[in-house]
Amino acid sequence: MTKTNNANLAALLLRVSMGILFLAHAGLKTFIFTPAGTAGSSKASAFPVRSPMWLSRRSFPVALR
């Protein structure tokens, strides 16, 4: 194998493993803790939970009226 093939294989392995970890984390939050439980846990720990900026009225004043 050449260095280019090794780099491509390493990048693929990293992307696949991070994708699996992301899906496992999302599944844990959704199916085990439920969205309400996740929000309650964040609120109880005083972790600031804010809506994404693209949901604010200042970003899209016409679309959300």
Residue pairs with C-beta under 8 A, 6 or more apart in sequence:
1 9
29 35
29 38
33 41
39 49
42 49
43 49
53 59
54 60
57 64
